[in-house]
Amino acid sequence: MPTETATWALRDRVALPTGTIAVDVLGEDRPGTPVVLTHGTPSWSYLWRHVAPALAHERPVYLWDLPTYGDSTGHTPSVAGHAQTLAALVGHWGLDAPALLGHDIGAATVLRAHLVHGTPASALVLADAAVLAPWVTATAAHMQKHLDVYGSMPNAAFTALIAAHLRTTSATGLDSEAERAYLERYAGPEGQRRYLDQVAGFTEDDTRDVVARLSEVTVPTDVVWGAQDSWLPSTVATTLRGHIPGAGLHTVDGTGHFLTEDAPEAFLDVLAAVLP
């Protein structure tokens, strides 16, 4: 199984139209309701390294890297493509109604898979969700307008730039191992292009129809947010909760956008209370 270090890696691969997707399952023989964990940006399944093994004590935990993220390949990444991938994976795994947990654009991916593609779910958990416009950060929007400039930037300067941006995901500060694990996926000129391709694919067109259908969500849903999220403030969580009938709201003190980095145990406490 994956380990809780920078050597974390998903063991299996599934070939889909959107790419060759890195996947894994922990606790496959556990009796609890399965949960599928969907990371966001600029992360990968490493985001769940403190969460997935703990959940797997009681339930099957399904993990994957979004196309072009982590160890997955693909082309022109987007929320629309990620949702298509998630829908296909749930079918591939033969899951009837898993709990779907998404972080950042992973939450938009979960909602789009459920509402647009009809992916069944027993519950939804939306963590620091990039769903309501405007969710494209100012940094990402600037990159989108000047992709040629960022693409021709010396790699050392580009790496320093995204490292500084990554550090704002945490309220307590990423440790050196975690920072390295995230940044190594964007190392060198190839990694620079990967990062910019991902940014180029951010569009609120992929969430506009999802937002319009939030009132159609009927499964138990919980919104979970880092109280010190500097990317998407906690006021967004309140607004999102208001769009979804009966949704719960949970704010985790002392955490930023990557709340699984800042307080994984507190996040697990919330999940223990809301997952079926």
Secondary structure in CASP SS format (residue, H / E / C, confidence):
PFRMAT SS
TARGET T0000
AUTHOR 0000-0000-0000
METHOD secondary structure of the structure
MODEL  1
M C 1.00
P C 1.00
T C 1.00
E C 1.00
T C 1.00
A C 1.00
T C 1.00
W C 1.00
A C 1.00
L C 1.00
R C 1.00
D E 1.00
R E 1.00
V E 1.00
A E 1.00
L E 1.00
P C 1.00
T C 1.00
G E 1.00
T E 1.00
I E 1.00
A E 1.00
V E 1.00
D E 1.00
V E 1.00
L E 1.00
G C 1.00
E C 1.00
D C 1.00
R C 1.00
P C 1.00
G C 1.00
T C 1.00
P C 1.00
V E 1.00
V E 1.00
L E 1.00
T E 1.00
H C 1.00
G C 1.00
T C 1.00
P C 1.00
S C 1.00
W C 1.00
S H 1.00
Y H 1.00
L H 1.00
W H 1.00
R C 1.00
H C 1.00
V C 1.00
A H 1.00
P H 1.00
A H 1.00
L H 1.00
A C 1.00
H C 1.00
E C 1.00
R C 1.00
P C 1.00
V E 1.00
Y E 1.00
L E 1.00
W E 1.00
D C 1.00
L C 1.00
P C 1.00
T C 1.00
Y C 1.00
G C 1.00
D C 1.00
S C 1.00
T C 1.00
G C 1.00
H C 1.00
T C 1.00
P C 1.00
S C 1.00
V H 1.00
A H 1.00
G H 1.00
H H 1.00
A H 1.00
Q H 1.00
T H 1.00
L H 1.00
A H 1.00
A H 1.00
L H 1.00
V H 1.00
G H 1.00
H H 1.00
W H 1.00
G C 1.00
L C 1.00
D C 1.00
A C 1.00
P C 1.00
A E 1.00
L E 1.00
L E 1.00
G E 1.00
H E 1.00
D C 1.00
I H 1.00
G H 1.00
A H 1.00
A H 1.00
T H 1.00
V H 1.00
L H 1.00
R H 1.00
A H 1.00
H H 1.00
L H 1.00
V C 1.00
H C 1.00
G C 1.00
T C 1.00
P C 1.00
A C 1.00
S C 1.00
A E 1.00
L E 1.00
V E 1.00
L E 1.00
A E 1.00
D C 1.00
A C 1.00
A C 1.00
V C 1.00
L C 1.00
A C 1.00
P C 1.00
W C 1.00
V C 1.00
T C 1.00
A H 1.00
T H 1.00
A H 1.00
A H 1.00
H H 1.00
M H 1.00
Q H 1.00
K H 1.00
H C 1.00
L H 1.00
D H 1.00
V H 1.00
Y H 1.00
G H 1.00
S H 1.00
M C 1.00
P C 1.00
N H 1.00
A H 1.00
A H 1.00
F H 1.00
T H 1.00
A H 1.00
L H 1.00
I H 1.00
A H 1.00
A H 1.00
H H 1.00
L H 1.00
R H 1.00
T C 1.00
T C 1.00
S C 1.00
A C 1.00
T C 1.00
G C 1.00
L C 1.00
D C 1.00
S H 1.00
E H 1.00
A H 1.00
E H 1.00
R H 1.00
A H 1.00
Y H 1.00
L H 1.00
E H 1.00
R H 1.00
Y H 1.00
A C 1.00
G H 1.00
P H 1.00
E H 1.00
G H 1.00
Q H 1.00
R H 1.00
R H 1.00
Y H 1.00
L H 1.00
D H 1.00
Q H 1.00
V H 1.00
A H 1.00
G C 1.00
F C 1.00
T C 1.00
E C 1.00
D H 1.00
D H 1.00
T H 1.00
R H 1.00
D H 1.00
V H 1.00
V H 1.00
A H 1.00
R C 1.00
L H 1.00
S H 1.00
E H 1.00
V C 1.00
T C 1.00
V C 1.00
P C 1.00
T E 1.00
D E 1.00
V E 1.00
V E 1.00
W E 1.00
G E 1.00
A C 1.00
Q C 1.00
D C 1.00
S C 1.00
W C 1.00
L C 1.00
P C 1.00
S H 1.00
T H 1.00
V H 1.00
A H 1.00
T H 1.00
T H 1.00
L H 1.00
R H 1.00
G H 1.00
H H 1.00
I C 1.00
P C 1.00
G C 1.00
A C 1.00
G E 1.00
L E 1.00
H E 1.00
T E 1.00
V E 1.00
D C 1.00
G C 1.00
T C 1.00
G C 1.00
H C 1.00
F C 1.00
L H 1.00
T H 1.00
E H 1.00
D H 1.00
A C 1.00
P H 1.00
E H 1.00
A H 1.00
F H 1.00
L H 1.00
D H 1.00
V H 1.00
L H 1.00
A H 1.00
A H 1.00
V H 1.00
L C 1.00
P C 1.00
END
